[in-house]
């Protein structure tokens, strides 16, 4: 969708919203005026002499009383008729304006189509004359780039014991994960002063086992620099990094077994990831874009900046800073850049509340069909006409904590969140790879699989310095005054393509903006910030002259978790959500009482509340739109947050807007009272 088309869509949406608001205002004003007519007439009529009292007065008094009551009766209905006619004239005006606006937009849409056709044709000619899609000659056959980003896992935690053997991008034998030695790679346990080395196996999930490891900005500072480390941007910036505080951080977060943070997966626990690492390329120096949590790291992956956000969002970031339009960055995001260059894209969402929807303009992109459910992934890719050049895949982040403890559980998804079962994430990776591999588009495809940040888990490699984005920052996003000159903890990353040699181990320093740099350079786009401009891309891992014919069509089966999570209603049925809403509203039980008293602090959960608000507002008329915003602003506790998420899910997933239902119910009661007064 072009900028021109988006501009037209904004006009149409604004026009429709204005018309709906005017229609509602007309009705409310007329009904209130009609009520005032009745009240005025009833009060006036009560002062008239009634027929029951005529025998106490002269005949002239009785006649005057009759005319008095008649006057007020007639005046009431004349007054009410005025408001009735005025209401429908006003409503008709609103409808006509909306119709004119819509018809006018059709003409503008045609102009946009013509402009887009000419614009894209000129771009194609320029690129052809310049020598193709981009500067990546070895990868000139890549037409589809797929990106799957999972949640919260460090490199050593996932691949430390994998023992991958292979060659560097130049074909020379190389060492995998240099410096990782189970005999000496360690942290000190503050409880016992004992040295704790890395070991296997790791837990399939931490839910019901231990706490979710902390990975906010302050948590990561402790993990990388040790207890007592302080970030002082004015006095030298980020402290010296020695990766010594991972156990300390987990202990500070309430873990009963903080040495668990040193546990790593046995390769047999992750057969899908390990098979892909051996069949294609693994990058063992791919770092998260900043030493912090999910949201700013995912923004870097999509915009080469976070606009100053250096921690999880605060509760009012979207409402106060972006007027309920989503997160905005000075140079836009990758989807804006693709649109400006006539490159088609799609987001496949495994979750009703994908992180990418928090970006400004995504409401319009959803209306244009740019978001599709992951259930449609295989069907879409099976089409020979599938044309999206960039495909971003979002996992299911989990149930968002629809329980008495508040939002943030993130279990029973497939994002590989620490509280969730990693085998569910392995199944997602297997599905994505096998779908692409067996589609008509495999020989022109690149798949990048990575993780947004480390999730608090141990890694032994010290992150490198980073190039600051250099764009404008939004004041309300800034929490720690971070200068964005330091990369975060290392995370797993796989580069998968038929043009990738088998068994490559790449030691190049990458971060999440390397994905952007790859997209930009393969498709001949410009950079968005200084960070992606300086980032290394993965075109060197697409070095084969012809696509391989030995790439597996099927990956190994997912490992069996001996203690899988009981996920119950995975699909969040309408009845289950309505029951949960009733329980939350009643607030009965010890857990609910505790949730109601626990304040909601800044965290990853807050970001998903923002997405829930943005999605709930998508097609909500003005009378109910403000109520959603007001209720979001009123969230103070975990119980409040859970109730909001349940109600948002009911609207987004099942089309049930409880605020609209409650408003219409209240209006029906008011109308009944009016009829009774008549």
C-alpha positions as CSV (number, residue, x, y, z in Angstrom):
1,X,0.0,0.0,0.0
2,X,1.5,3.3,-1.1
3,X,1.7,6.5,0.9
4,X,-0.9,8.0,-1.4
5,X,-3.3,5.1,-0.7
6,X,-2.7,5.4,3.0
7,X,-3.4,9.1,2.9
8,X,-6.7,8.4,1.1
9,X,-7.6,5.7,3.6
10,X,-6.9,8.1,6.5
11,X,-9.3,10.6,5.0
12,X,-12.0,8.0,4.5
13,X,-11.6,6.6,8.1
14,X,-11.6,10.1,9.5
15,X,-14.7,11.0,7.5
16,X,-16.5,7.9,8.6
17,X,-15.6,8.5,12.2
18,X,-16.7,12.1,12.0
19,X,-20.0,11.1,10.4
20,X,-20.6,8.4,13.1
21,X,-19.8,10.8,15.9
22,X,-22.1,13.4,14.3
23,X,-24.9,10.8,13.9
24,X,-24.5,9.8,17.6
25,X,-24.3,13.5,18.7
26,X,-27.5,14.3,16.7
27,X,-29.4,11.4,18.3
28,X,-28.1,12.3,21.8
29,X,-28.9,16.0,21.4
30,X,-32.3,15.4,20.0
31,X,-33.3,12.8,22.7
32,X,-32.1,15.1,25.4
33,X,-34.0,18.0,23.9
34,X,-37.1,15.9,23.5
35,X,-36.9,14.9,27.2
36,X,-36.6,18.6,28.1
37,X,-39.7,19.3,26.1
38,X,-41.6,16.7,28.0
39,X,-40.2,17.9,31.4
40,X,-41.0,21.5,30.6
41,X,-44.5,20.7,29.4
42,X,-45.2,18.4,32.4
43,X,-44.0,21.0,34.9
44,X,-46.1,23.8,33.2
45,X,-49.2,21.6,32.9
46,X,-49.0,20.8,36.6
47,X,-49.6,24.5,37.3
48,X,-52.9,24.5,35.3
49,X,-56.2,24.0,37.0
50,X,-57.2,20.4,36.5
51,X,-60.8,19.1,35.8
52,X,-60.8,17.3,39.1
53,X,-60.6,20.7,40.8
54,X,-63.2,22.5,38.7
55,X,-66.0,22.3,41.3
56,X,-63.8,24.5,43.6
57,X,-63.4,27.2,41.0
58,X,-65.6,29.3,38.7
59,X,-66.4,28.0,35.2
60,X,-63.9,30.5,33.7
61,X,-61.2,28.9,35.8
62,X,-62.1,25.5,34.5
63,X,-62.1,26.8,30.9
64,X,-58.7,28.5,31.5
65,X,-57.3,25.3,33.0
66,X,-58.5,23.3,29.9
67,X,-56.7,25.8,27.5
68,X,-53.7,25.8,29.8
69,X,-53.2,22.0,29.7
70,X,-54.0,22.0,26.0
71,X,-51.4,24.6,25.3
72,X,-48.7,22.6,27.1
73,X,-49.8,19.4,25.5
74,X,-49.6,21.0,22.0
75,X,-46.4,22.8,22.8
76,X,-44.8,19.6,24.1
77,X,-45.5,17.7,20.8
78,X,-44.5,20.7,18.7
79,X,-41.2,20.9,20.6
80,X,-40.7,17.1,20.4
81,X,-41.5,17.2,16.7
82,X,-38.9,20.0,16.2
83,X,-36.2,17.8,17.8
84,X,-37.4,14.7,15.8
85,X,-37.2,16.6,12.5
86,X,-33.9,18.3,13.5
87,X,-32.4,14.9,14.5
88,X,-33.2,13.3,11.1
89,X,-32.0,16.3,9.2
90,X,-28.8,16.3,11.2
91,X,-28.4,12.5,10.7
92,X,-29.1,12.8,7.0
93,X,-26.4,15.5,6.7
94,X,-24.0,13.1,8.4
95,X,-24.9,10.3,6.0
96,X,-24.6,12.5,2.9
97,X,-21.2,13.9,4.0
98,X,-20.0,10.3,4.5
99,X,-21.3,9.2,1.2
100,X,-19.7,12.2,-0.6
101,X,-16.4,11.4,1.2
102,X,-16.5,7.8,0.2
103,X,-17.4,8.5,-3.4
104,X,-14.7,11.2,-3.6
105,X,-12.2,8.7,-2.2
106,X,-12.9,6.3,-5.1
107,X,-11.6,9.0,-7.4
108,X,-8.5,9.6,-5.3
109,X,-7.9,5.9,-5.1
110,X,-7.8,5.8,-8.9
111,X,-5.3,8.6,-8.9
112,X,-3.2,6.7,-6.4
113,X,-3.3,3.6,-8.6
114,X,-2.2,5.5,-11.6
115,X,0.6,7.2,-9.6
116,X,1.7,3.9,-8.1
117,X,1.8,2.3,-11.5
118,X,4.0,5.1,-12.9
119,X,6.1,5.4,-9.8
120,X,6.8,1.7,-9.6
121,X,7.5,1.4,-13.3
122,X,10.1,4.2,-13.1
123,X,11.7,2.6,-10.1
124,X,12.0,-0.8,-11.9
125,X,13.6,0.9,-14.9
126,X,16.1,2.8,-12.7
127,X,17.0,-0.4,-10.8
128,X,17.4,-2.3,-14.1
129,X,19.7,0.4,-15.5
130,X,21.6,0.4,-12.2
131,X,22.3,-3.3,-12.6
132,X,19.5,-5.3,-10.9
133,X,17.8,-5.3,-7.5
134,X,20.8,-4.4,-5.5
135,X,24.5,-4.7,-5.0
136,X,24.3,-8.4,-4.0
137,X,25.3,-10.2,-7.2
138,X,25.7,-13.7,-5.5
139,X,22.2,-13.5,-4.2
140,X,20.5,-12.0,-7.2
141,X,18.1,-14.9,-7.3
142,X,16.6,-14.2,-3.9
143,X,13.0,-12.9,-4.4
144,X,11.4,-13.8,-1.0
145,X,12.9,-13.0,2.4
146,X,11.2,-14.7,5.4
147,X,12.0,-13.7,9.0
148,X,10.9,-15.6,12.1
149,X,11.9,-14.0,15.4
150,X,11.4,-16.0,18.6
151,X,11.6,-15.0,22.2
152,X,14.1,-14.6,25.0
153,X,16.9,-17.1,24.5
154,X,20.7,-16.7,24.6
155,X,23.1,-18.4,22.3
156,X,25.0,-20.5,24.8
157,X,21.7,-21.5,26.4
158,X,20.4,-22.9,23.0
159,X,23.5,-24.0,21.2
160,X,26.4,-24.1,23.7
161,X,26.6,-27.9,23.7
162,X,25.6,-28.4,20.0
163,X,29.2,-29.1,18.9
164,X,28.6,-28.0,15.4
165,X,31.5,-28.6,13.0
166,X,31.8,-26.8,9.8
167,X,33.5,-24.2,7.7
168,X,33.6,-20.4,7.6
169,X,31.9,-18.5,4.7
170,X,35.1,-18.8,2.7
171,X,35.2,-22.6,3.0
172,X,38.0,-23.0,5.6
173,X,37.5,-25.2,8.7
174,X,36.7,-23.2,11.8
175,X,35.8,-23.5,15.4
176,X,32.2,-23.2,16.6
177,X,31.4,-21.0,19.5
178,X,35.0,-20.2,20.4
179,X,35.7,-19.8,24.1
180,X,32.9,-22.0,25.3
181,X,34.4,-24.6,27.6
182,X,32.1,-26.5,30.0
183,X,35.0,-27.0,32.4
184,X,35.6,-23.3,32.9
185,X,32.7,-21.2,31.4
186,X,31.0,-20.1,34.6
187,X,29.5,-17.6,37.1
188,X,29.8,-17.4,40.8
189,X,26.7,-18.3,42.9
190,X,26.4,-15.5,45.5
191,X,24.5,-17.8,47.9
192,X,27.3,-20.3,48.2
193,X,30.3,-18.5,46.6
194,X,30.7,-21.6,44.5
195,X,31.7,-21.6,40.9
196,X,28.8,-22.8,38.7
197,X,29.8,-24.0,35.2
198,X,27.5,-24.4,32.2
199,X,25.7,-27.8,32.0
200,X,23.0,-29.7,30.4
201,X,20.1,-30.3,30.2
202,X,18.0,-27.1,30.4
203,X,14.3,-27.1,31.4
204,X,11.8,-27.5,28.6
205,X,9.8,-24.7,30.3
206,X,10.2,-22.6,33.5
207,X,6.5,-22.4,34.3
208,X,5.9,-24.2,37.6
209,X,9.6,-24.7,37.9
210,X,11.1,-21.2,38.7
211,X,10.7,-17.5,38.0
212,X,11.0,-15.9,34.6
213,X,14.5,-14.5,34.4
214,X,14.7,-10.7,34.4
215,X,15.9,-9.1,31.2
216,X,15.0,-5.4,31.4
217,X,17.7,-2.8,31.0
218,X,18.7,-2.9,34.7
219,X,18.7,-6.7,34.8
220,X,20.9,-7.0,31.7
221,X,23.3,-4.4,33.3
222,X,23.8,-6.7,36.3
223,X,24.1,-9.8,34.0
224,X,26.8,-8.3,31.8
225,X,28.7,-6.2,34.4
226,X,28.0,-7.7,37.8
227,X,26.3,-6.7,41.0
228,X,26.5,-3.0,41.7
229,X,27.1,-1.9,38.1
230,X,25.7,1.5,37.3
231,X,25.0,3.0,33.9
232,X,26.1,6.6,33.7
233,X,25.9,7.9,30.2
234,X,27.6,11.2,31.1
235,X,30.6,9.5,32.7
236,X,31.8,7.0,30.2
237,X,28.6,5.2,29.3
238,X,28.2,1.4,29.7
239,X,30.5,-0.2,32.3
240,X,33.1,-2.8,31.5
241,X,31.5,-6.1,30.5
242,X,32.6,-9.5,31.9
243,X,29.4,-11.5,31.7
244,X,29.7,-12.3,35.5
245,X,26.3,-11.4,36.9
246,X,23.8,-13.8,35.3
247,X,23.3,-15.9,38.5
248,X,23.2,-12.7,40.6
249,X,20.5,-11.2,38.4
250,X,18.4,-14.4,38.6
251,X,18.8,-14.5,42.3
252,X,17.8,-10.8,42.6
253,X,14.6,-11.7,40.6
254,X,13.4,-14.1,43.2
255,X,14.8,-17.4,41.8
256,X,15.0,-20.3,44.3
257,X,17.6,-22.0,42.1
258,X,19.6,-19.2,40.4
259,X,22.2,-21.6,39.1
260,X,19.5,-22.8,36.7
261,X,20.3,-19.8,34.5
262,X,23.6,-21.6,33.5
263,X,21.7,-24.6,32.2
264,X,22.0,-25.2,28.4
265,X,20.0,-27.4,26.1
266,X,21.3,-30.8,25.1
267,X,21.2,-31.0,21.2
268,X,18.7,-33.9,21.5
269,X,16.2,-31.5,23.2
270,X,16.3,-29.2,20.1
271,X,16.6,-31.5,17.1
272,X,14.9,-29.0,14.7
273,X,17.2,-26.1,15.4
274,X,20.3,-28.3,15.5
275,X,19.4,-29.9,12.2
276,X,19.0,-26.5,10.5
277,X,22.4,-25.3,12.1
278,X,24.1,-28.3,10.5
279,X,22.4,-28.1,7.1
280,X,22.7,-24.3,6.5
281,X,24.5,-21.4,8.3
282,X,24.7,-20.5,12.0
283,X,25.9,-17.1,13.1
284,X,27.7,-17.3,16.4
285,X,28.2,-13.6,16.8
286,X,24.7,-12.3,16.3
287,X,23.8,-9.9,19.1
288,X,20.6,-8.3,20.2
289,X,20.5,-4.7,19.2
290,X,20.7,-3.3,22.8
291,X,21.2,-4.7,26.3
292,X,17.5,-4.8,27.2
293,X,14.1,-6.5,26.7
294,X,11.9,-7.5,23.9
295,X,10.1,-4.4,22.7
296,X,13.1,-2.1,21.9
297,X,15.0,-5.0,20.3
298,X,12.0,-5.8,18.1
299,X,11.7,-2.2,17.1
300,X,15.4,-2.2,16.1
301,X,14.7,-5.2,14.0
302,X,11.8,-3.4,12.2
303,X,13.0,0.2,12.2
304,X,16.8,0.2,12.9
305,X,15.9,2.3,16.0
306,X,13.6,2.3,19.0
307,X,13.1,6.0,18.9
308,X,14.7,6.3,22.4
309,X,12.9,3.4,24.0
310,X,15.5,1.6,26.1
311,X,13.4,-0.6,28.3
312,X,9.9,-2.1,28.2
313,X,7.1,0.4,27.4
314,X,5.5,2.4,30.1
315,X,1.7,2.3,30.5
316,X,0.9,5.5,28.6
317,X,3.5,5.5,25.8
318,X,1.0,4.9,23.0
319,X,-1.8,7.1,24.4
320,X,0.3,10.1,25.4
321,X,3.1,10.1,22.8
322,X,1.4,8.8,19.7
323,X,-2.2,9.8,20.1
324,X,-3.3,6.2,19.9
325,X,-1.7,5.7,16.5
326,X,1.2,3.4,17.4
327,X,5.0,3.9,17.8
328,X,6.4,6.4,15.3
329,X,10.1,6.8,14.3
330,X,11.6,9.7,12.4
331,X,12.5,7.6,9.3
332,X,9.6,5.2,9.5
333,X,10.0,1.5,9.6
334,X,10.9,-1.3,7.1
335,X,7.3,-1.7,6.0
336,X,7.1,2.0,5.1
337,X,10.4,1.7,3.2
338,X,9.2,-1.3,1.3
339,X,6.0,0.5,0.3
340,X,7.9,3.6,-0.8
341,X,9.9,1.3,-3.1
342,X,7.0,-0.8,-4.4
343,X,8.1,-4.0,-2.7
344,X,5.2,-6.2,-1.6
345,X,5.2,-7.5,2.0
346,X,3.1,-9.6,4.4
347,X,3.0,-10.2,8.1
348,X,1.8,-13.6,9.2
349,X,0.5,-13.3,12.8
350,X,0.3,-16.3,15.1
351,X,-1.0,-14.0,17.8
352,X,-4.0,-11.7,18.0
353,X,-1.7,-9.1,19.4
354,X,1.5,-9.1,17.3
355,X,4.3,-6.7,18.3
356,X,4.5,-5.3,14.7
357,X,0.9,-4.0,15.0
358,X,2.2,-1.4,17.6
359,X,3.9,0.5,14.7
360,X,2.2,3.6,13.4
361,X,0.1,3.0,10.3
362,X,-0.5,-0.7,10.9
363,X,-4.2,-0.2,11.4
364,X,-4.4,0.9,7.7
365,X,-2.1,-2.0,6.6
366,X,-4.4,-4.5,8.4
367,X,-7.4,-3.0,6.5
368,X,-5.5,-3.5,3.3
369,X,-4.9,-7.2,4.0
370,X,-1.2,-7.0,4.8
371,X,-1.8,-9.0,8.0
372,X,-2.7,-12.7,7.6
373,X,-3.2,-15.4,10.2
374,X,-0.4,-18.0,10.4
375,X,-3.0,-20.7,9.7
376,X,-3.0,-19.3,6.1
377,X,0.8,-19.5,5.7
378,X,0.9,-22.9,4.0
379,X,-2.0,-22.1,1.7
380,X,-0.6,-18.8,0.6
381,X,2.9,-20.2,-0.1
382,X,1.4,-23.0,-2.1
383,X,0.2,-20.5,-4.6
384,X,2.6,-20.1,-7.6
385,X,1.4,-16.4,-7.7
386,X,2.5,-15.7,-4.1
387,X,4.2,-12.3,-4.5
388,X,5.3,-10.9,-1.2
389,X,9.0,-10.2,-1.2
390,X,9.3,-9.7,2.5
391,X,7.5,-11.9,5.0
392,X,7.6,-11.3,8.7
393,X,6.3,-14.1,10.9
394,X,5.2,-13.5,14.4
395,X,4.8,-16.4,16.8
396,X,2.0,-16.9,19.2
397,X,3.3,-15.2,22.3
398,X,1.0,-17.1,24.7
399,X,-2.2,-16.6,26.5
400,X,-1.1,-13.2,27.7
401,X,-1.9,-14.3,31.3
402,X,-5.6,-14.6,31.2
403,X,-5.8,-15.6,34.8
404,X,-5.9,-14.3,38.3
405,X,-2.2,-13.5,38.4
406,X,-2.4,-10.8,35.7
407,X,-1.0,-10.6,32.2
408,X,2.5,-11.8,31.4
409,X,2.5,-15.6,31.7
410,X,3.2,-16.1,27.9
411,X,2.9,-19.8,28.2
412,X,1.0,-22.1,25.8
413,X,2.2,-20.1,22.8
414,X,5.0,-21.1,20.4
415,X,7.4,-18.2,20.8
416,X,9.9,-20.1,23.0
417,X,9.4,-17.7,25.9
418,X,11.2,-19.1,29.0
419,X,7.9,-19.9,30.8
420,X,6.7,-21.8,27.7
421,X,7.5,-25.2,26.3
422,X,10.3,-24.9,23.8
423,X,9.0,-27.9,21.9
424,X,6.1,-25.8,20.8
425,X,8.6,-23.3,19.3
426,X,10.5,-26.1,17.6
427,X,7.2,-27.2,16.0
428,X,6.7,-23.7,14.7
429,X,10.2,-23.5,13.2
430,X,9.7,-27.0,11.6
431,X,6.4,-25.8,10.1
432,X,7.8,-22.6,8.7
433,X,10.9,-24.3,7.2
434,X,9.0,-27.2,5.7
435,X,6.3,-25.0,4.2
436,X,8.9,-22.8,2.5
437,X,11.0,-25.8,1.4
438,X,8.1,-27.6,-0.2
439,X,6.6,-24.5,-1.8
440,X,7.1,-23.4,-5.4
441,X,9.2,-20.5,-4.1
442,X,12.0,-22.4,-2.2
443,X,14.6,-21.8,-4.9
444,X,14.2,-18.1,-4.6
445,X,13.9,-17.8,-0.9
446,X,15.9,-16.8,2.2
447,X,14.8,-17.6,5.7
448,X,16.3,-16.0,8.8
449,X,15.5,-17.4,12.2
450,X,16.6,-15.5,15.3
451,X,15.6,-14.5,18.8
452,X,14.8,-11.0,20.0
453,X,17.0,-11.0,23.1
454,X,18.6,-13.3,25.7
455,X,15.7,-13.6,28.2
456,X,18.2,-13.4,31.1
457,X,20.0,-16.7,30.2
458,X,23.7,-17.0,30.3
459,X,26.1,-16.3,27.4
460,X,29.9,-16.2,27.6
461,X,30.7,-13.7,24.8
462,X,31.0,-10.0,25.7
463,X,28.8,-7.9,23.4
464,X,30.5,-5.3,21.1
465,X,30.1,-1.6,20.8
466,X,27.4,-0.4,18.5
467,X,26.7,2.5,16.1
468,X,23.9,4.8,17.6
469,X,21.0,5.2,15.1
470,X,21.3,9.0,15.1
471,X,17.6,9.7,14.6
472,X,15.3,11.8,16.8
473,X,14.1,10.3,20.0
474,X,10.6,10.7,21.6
475,X,11.0,12.0,25.1
476,X,8.4,9.7,26.7
477,X,10.1,6.6,25.3
478,X,13.4,7.4,27.1
479,X,13.8,5.7,30.5
480,X,17.5,5.2,31.1
481,X,19.1,7.8,28.8
482,X,20.8,5.0,27.0
483,X,23.1,6.1,24.1
484,X,22.5,3.0,22.0
485,X,26.2,2.6,21.5
486,X,26.4,-0.9,23.0
487,X,25.0,-4.2,21.6
488,X,23.0,-6.6,23.8
489,X,23.6,-10.2,24.7
490,X,24.3,-12.7,21.9
491,X,21.4,-14.7,20.5
492,X,21.0,-17.6,18.1
493,X,20.6,-16.8,14.4
494,X,20.3,-19.2,11.4
495,X,20.5,-18.2,7.7
496,X,18.7,-20.7,5.6
497,X,18.5,-20.8,1.8
498,X,19.2,-23.1,-1.1
499,X,22.0,-20.7,-2.0
500,X,23.7,-21.3,1.5
501,X,26.4,-23.9,1.6
502,X,26.0,-26.7,4.0
503,X,27.6,-26.4,7.5
504,X,28.7,-22.8,7.5
505,X,29.7,-21.2,10.8
506,X,29.8,-17.4,10.5
507,X,31.8,-15.4,13.0
508,X,30.8,-12.0,11.6
509,X,29.4,-9.5,14.1
510,X,25.7,-9.0,13.4
511,X,22.8,-7.5,15.2
512,X,19.1,-7.4,14.4
513,X,19.6,-4.5,12.0
514,X,21.7,-6.9,9.9
515,X,18.3,-8.4,8.8
516,X,17.3,-4.9,7.7
517,X,20.6,-4.3,5.9
518,X,20.1,-7.6,4.0
519,X,16.6,-6.7,2.9
520,X,17.7,-3.2,2.0
521,X,20.6,-4.3,-0.1
522,X,19.0,-7.2,-1.8
523,X,16.0,-5.1,-2.9
524,X,18.0,-1.9,-3.6
525,X,16.6,0.2,-0.8
526,X,18.2,2.9,1.2
527,X,19.1,2.7,4.9
528,X,16.8,4.1,7.6
529,X,19.4,5.1,10.3
530,X,23.1,5.0,10.9
531,X,22.7,1.6,12.6
532,X,21.4,-0.4,9.6
533,X,23.7,1.7,7.3
534,X,26.7,0.4,9.2
535,X,25.4,-3.2,9.8
536,X,26.8,-6.2,8.1
537,X,24.4,-8.1,5.9
538,X,24.2,-11.9,5.3
539,X,24.6,-11.8,1.5
540,X,27.9,-13.5,1.9
541,X,26.1,-16.6,3.2
542,X,24.2,-16.8,-0.1
543,X,27.3,-17.6,-2.1
544,X,26.3,-20.6,-4.3
545,X,25.9,-20.0,-8.0
546,X,22.9,-22.4,-8.2
547,X,20.4,-23.6,-5.6
548,X,21.3,-26.8,-3.7
549,X,19.3,-29.9,-4.5
550,X,20.2,-31.7,-1.2
551,X,18.3,-29.5,1.3
552,X,16.0,-31.7,3.5
553,X,12.4,-31.6,2.7
554,X,11.5,-32.7,6.2
555,X,13.2,-32.0,9.5
556,X,13.5,-34.4,12.5
557,X,10.5,-34.8,14.7
558,X,10.2,-32.4,17.7
559,X,11.6,-33.8,21.0
560,X,9.1,-35.2,23.5
561,X,8.7,-33.1,26.6
562,X,8.1,-35.6,29.5
563,X,6.2,-32.9,31.4
564,X,4.3,-30.9,28.8
565,X,2.2,-27.9,29.9
566,X,-1.5,-28.3,30.3
567,X,-2.7,-25.6,27.9
568,X,-6.4,-26.4,28.1
569,X,-8.3,-24.0,25.8
570,X,-5.5,-23.1,23.4
571,X,-7.9,-21.3,21.1
572,X,-9.4,-19.0,23.8
573,X,-13.0,-19.8,23.0
574,X,-15.7,-17.2,23.4
575,X,-17.3,-19.0,26.3
576,X,-14.0,-19.5,28.1
577,X,-13.2,-15.8,27.8
578,X,-16.7,-14.7,28.9
579,X,-16.3,-16.9,32.0
580,X,-12.9,-15.5,32.7
581,X,-14.3,-11.9,32.4
582,X,-17.0,-12.7,34.8
583,X,-14.5,-14.1,37.3
584,X,-12.3,-11.1,37.0
585,X,-15.2,-8.7,37.4
586,X,-16.4,-10.4,40.5
587,X,-12.9,-10.5,41.9
588,X,-13.6,-13.5,44.1
589,X,-10.8,-15.7,45.5
590,X,-7.5,-15.2,47.2
591,X,-5.5,-15.0,43.9
592,X,-7.8,-12.4,42.4
593,X,-7.6,-10.3,45.6
594,X,-3.8,-10.5,45.3
595,X,-3.9,-9.5,41.6
596,X,-6.1,-6.6,42.4
597,X,-3.6,-5.3,44.9
598,X,-0.5,-5.8,42.8
599,X,0.4,-2.6,40.8
600,X,1.3,-3.1,37.2
601,X,4.8,-1.9,36.6
602,X,6.6,-1.3,33.3
603,X,7.2,-4.6,31.6
604,X,6.8,-6.6,28.4
605,X,3.1,-7.1,29.4
606,X,2.5,-3.4,29.0
607,X,3.5,-3.5,25.4
608,X,0.9,-6.2,24.7
609,X,-1.7,-4.1,26.5
610,X,-0.9,-1.3,24.0
611,X,-1.4,-3.6,21.1
612,X,-4.6,-4.8,22.5
613,X,-5.8,-1.2,22.8
614,X,-4.8,-0.4,19.2
615,X,-6.5,-3.5,17.8
616,X,-9.6,-2.9,19.9
617,X,-9.9,0.6,18.5
618,X,-9.5,-0.5,14.8
619,X,-13.2,-0.5,13.9
620,X,-14.7,1.0,17.0
621,X,-17.0,4.0,16.5
622,X,-16.3,7.2,18.4
623,X,-18.9,6.7,21.2
624,X,-17.1,3.5,22.4
625,X,-13.6,4.5,21.2
626,X,-13.0,7.0,24.0
627,X,-14.3,4.5,26.6
628,X,-11.6,2.0,25.5
629,X,-8.9,4.7,25.9
630,X,-10.2,5.8,29.3
631,X,-10.3,2.2,30.5
632,X,-6.8,1.6,29.3
633,X,-5.6,4.7,31.1
634,X,-7.3,3.5,34.3
635,X,-5.3,0.3,34.4
636,X,-3.4,0.2,37.7
637,X,-3.2,-3.5,38.8
638,X,-2.6,-6.9,37.4
639,X,-6.3,-7.7,37.7
640,X,-7.2,-4.5,35.8
641,X,-4.7,-5.6,33.0
642,X,-6.1,-9.1,32.8
643,X,-9.7,-7.8,32.5
644,X,-8.7,-5.4,29.8
645,X,-6.8,-8.2,27.8
646,X,-9.8,-10.5,28.1
647,X,-12.2,-7.9,26.8
648,X,-9.9,-6.9,24.0
649,X,-9.6,-10.5,23.0
650,X,-13.3,-10.9,23.0
651,X,-13.6,-8.0,20.6
652,X,-10.6,-8.8,18.3
653,X,-11.1,-12.6,18.1
654,X,-14.9,-12.9,18.5
655,X,-16.3,-9.5,17.6
656,X,-17.9,-9.0,21.0
657,X,-17.4,-5.3,22.2
658,X,-18.6,-5.3,25.8
659,X,-18.4,-1.5,25.9
660,X,-20.7,-1.2,23.0
661,X,-23.1,-3.8,24.5
662,X,-23.1,-1.9,27.8
663,X,-23.7,1.5,26.1
664,X,-26.5,0.1,24.0
665,X,-28.0,-1.5,27.1
666,X,-27.9,1.8,29.0
667,X,-29.4,3.6,26.1
668,X,-32.2,1.0,25.9
669,X,-33.0,1.6,29.6
670,X,-33.1,5.4,29.0
671,X,-35.4,5.0,26.0
672,X,-37.7,2.8,28.1
673,X,-37.8,5.5,30.8
674,X,-38.6,8.1,28.2
675,X,-41.5,6.0,26.9
676,X,-42.8,5.5,30.4
677,X,-42.8,9.3,31.0
678,X,-44.8,9.8,27.9
